[in-house]
Amino acid sequence: MDVKWLIRSQSIVTLAAGMIYPYYLLFLKNLGNSYSKYGLAFAVFTISSAAVSQWLAPRLDRHGIRILIASSLGMMAAMLIFPWVMSYTWVLILQLLMGTCNAMQKMSERLLIADHSERGSRGAFIGNYHFWTSVASGFAVIIGGYFIDWLTINALFYTSALLYGVSGWAVWRSAGRARQ
């Protein structure tokens, strides 16, 4: 896998996540308007992410790129479903899916960074990687605010889904080139 595509694809993931996350809280408020419900939803996300990481760990070395693609497609599905959610139970189910995808993304991302950098010279690559993903995150919040002002929160979910899909496609395309 070309390292530039890793940076690009994960910058897109960061853009998609950063665009929706601050405004996602507004969506949750409309479904449950209590801090305890938000706390439970976030706990489901983080605990499912932790649990999946333990199951995923032994499979990671063999399937890293496929796991990274699956994480983007899973998040794309969650973003497409969210605007249609009308109950808090479905929010929790989607939080479980998103926590799973988060573990898949974070672990495979780190594996691929290690696999495509050399010991003793990883710092420059990691710095470049962090720079571009952080820039994407910063712009994401700004873009998300404009989307909500001009359109709706549903448009923000759909745009985020599109970005997750583009990221999955970019990793798939890059992995295909590496096999040729």
C-alpha positions in Angstrom: 0.0 0.0 0.0 1.3 3.4 -1.0 1.8 5.4 2.2 0.4 8.6 0.6 -2.9 6.8 0.2 -2.9 5.9 3.9 -2.5 9.5 4.8 -5.1 10.6 2.3 -7.7 8.0 3.2 -7.3 8.5 6.9 -7.5 12.3 6.5 -10.8 11.7 4.8 -11.9 9.5 7.7 -10.9 12.2 10.1 -12.8 14.7 8.1 -15.9 12.6 8.1 -15.7 11.9 11.8 -14.8 15.5 12.8 -17.6 16.9 10.6 -20.3 14.9 12.4 -19.1 14.4 16.0 -19.7 17.9 17.5 -23.1 18.1 15.8 -24.0 14.5 16.5 -24.5 15.7 20.1 -27.4 17.9 18.9 -29.0 14.9 17.2 -28.7 12.8 20.4 -30.2 15.7 22.4 -33.3 15.5 20.3 -33.7 11.8 21.1 -32.9 11.7 24.7 -32.2 15.1 26.2 -30.4 13.8 29.3 -26.7 13.6 30.2 -27.1 10.0 31.4 -28.4 8.9 28.0 -25.5 10.6 26.3 -23.2 9.0 28.8 -24.6 5.5 28.2 -24.4 6.0 24.4 -20.7 7.1 24.6 -20.0 4.2 27.0 -21.4 1.7 24.6 -19.2 3.2 21.9 -16.0 3.0 24.0 -16.6 -0.3 25.6 -17.5 -2.0 22.3 -14.4 -0.5 20.8 -12.3 -1.9 23.6 -13.9 -5.4 23.5 -13.6 -5.7 19.7 -9.9 -4.7 19.9 -9.2 -7.8 21.9 -11.0 -10.0 19.4 -9.4 -8.2 16.5 -5.8 -8.3 17.7 -4.8 -11.8 16.6 -6.4 -11.2 13.1 -4.9 -7.8 12.5 -1.5 -8.7 10.9 -3.2 -10.9 8.3 -6.1 -8.7 7.4 -5.1 -5.1 8.2 -6.1 -3.5 4.9 -9.4 -5.4 4.7 -10.2 -4.4 8.2 -9.5 -0.8 7.4 -11.8 -1.0 4.4 -14.5 -2.7 6.4 -14.3 0.0 9.1 -15.0 2.7 6.6 -17.9 0.8 5.1 -19.3 0.2 8.5 -19.1 3.8 9.4 -20.7 4.7 6.1 -23.6 2.4 6.9 -24.0 4.0 10.4 -24.1 7.5 8.9 -26.7 6.5 6.4 -28.9 5.0 9.0 -28.6 7.7 11.7 -31.0 10.2 10.0 -33.7 7.6 10.1 -33.3 6.7 13.8 -36.3 7.5 15.9 -35.5 5.7 19.1 -32.8 5.7 21.7 -32.4 1.9 21.4 -31.3 2.3 17.8 -28.8 4.9 18.8 -27.3 2.4 21.2 -27.2 -0.3 18.4 -25.5 2.2 16.1 -23.0 3.2 18.9 -22.1 -0.5 19.1 -21.5 -0.6 15.4 -19.5 2.6 15.5 -17.4 1.4 18.4 -16.6 -1.7 16.5 -15.6 0.3 13.4 -13.5 2.6 15.6 -11.5 -0.3 16.9 -11.0 -1.7 13.4 -9.9 1.7 12.0 -7.6 2.7 14.8 -5.8 -0.7 15.1 -5.4 -1.2 11.3 -4.3 2.4 10.9 -1.5 1.9 13.4 -0.5 -1.5 12.0 -0.2 0.0 8.5 1.8 3.0 9.8 4.2 0.5 11.4 4.3 -1.7 8.3 5.0 1.2 6.0 7.7 3.0 7.9 11.1 2.0 9.1 12.4 1.9 12.6 14.5 4.9 13.3 12.9 7.0 10.7 9.2 6.8 11.6 9.1 10.2 13.2 8.9 12.2 9.9 6.1 10.0 8.6 4.1 10.0 11.8 4.5 13.8 12.0 3.3 14.2 8.4 0.4 11.8 9.1 -0.6 13.6 12.2 -0.4 17.0 10.5 -2.7 16.1 7.7 -5.2 14.2 9.8 -5.3 17.1 12.3 -5.8 19.7 9.5 -8.7 17.6 8.2 -10.2 17.5 11.7 -10.0 21.3 12.1 -11.6 21.9 8.8 -14.3 19.3 9.5 -15.8 21.2 12.4 -16.0 24.4 10.3 -17.5 22.6 7.3 -20.0 20.8 9.6 -21.2 24.1 11.1 -21.9 25.5 7.6 -23.7 22.4 6.5 -26.0 22.6 9.5 -26.6 26.3 9.0 -27.3 26.0 5.2 -28.8 22.5 5.1 -29.8 20.1 7.8 -28.1 17.7 10.2 -29.2 14.9 7.9 -27.2 16.3 5.1 -24.2 16.3 7.4 -24.7 12.5 8.1 -25.0 11.8 4.4 -21.9 13.8 3.5 -20.0 12.0 6.3 -21.2 8.7 4.9 -20.0 9.7 1.4 -16.6 10.6 2.9 -16.3 7.2 4.7 -17.1 5.5 1.4 -14.5 7.5 -0.5 -11.9 6.5 2.2 -12.8 2.8 1.9 -12.5 3.1 -1.9 -9.2 4.8 -1.7 -7.7 2.1 0.5 -9.2 -0.6 -1.7 -7.8 1.0 -4.8 -4.4 1.5 -3.2 -4.3 -2.1 -2.0 -5.2 -3.3 -5.5 -2.3 -1.3 -6.9 0.1 -2.8 -4.4 -0.9 -6.4 -5.5 -0.2 -5.7 -9.2 
